[in-house]
């Protein structure tokens, strides 16, 4: 009688580890002018191929932050909400990267929709800012920077004068989380940690 033949199971690869996360202490930002300056500081930290995910309620200041980033990068065209076009490309005026500004709220297919946008620009050569990107675009790269913008407790977020809620002088709390090895070197960590300095009082940079 022949002995039963037992197949040795094929070894399985260990599950991929999630990218390393660096959580920067939350900081306050006093109004839209300070939010614009935050965008400018963020631009100094970014390089082509970086993915920035912005989250926060409607009118929290995501587009204002992106506008400051675009001004500092030196790109063409006014940065406005991409809601009605899903994505807008701002070509560089000089030697810097293009800015790709995406509203992921309407990307029902997630990454598949991103690939079908036909942006006429290389994402690897651009800075990509995605509003409402949580749970949608993380698969684009393991290296990503996530900023959450929240109104301070007790602020209803409704405009009390001229302009939209995004344009009111309300204090925001910004939380920055960096994923992947791109953000782990000491100089980059120091730059991320310094993003909010002086913005709680709306101070002008020295």
Secondary structure, 3 states (H helix, E strand, C coil): CCCCCCCCCCCCCCCCCCCCEEEEEEEEEEHHHHHHHHHHHHHHHCCCCCEEEEECCCCCCHHHHHHHHHHHHCECCCCCCCCCCCEEEECECCCCCEEEEEEHHHCCCCHHHHHCCCCCCCHHHEEEEEECCCCCCHHHCCCEEEEEEEECCCCCCCCCCCCCHHHCCCEEEEEEEEECHHHCCHHHHHHHHCCCCCCCCCCCCC
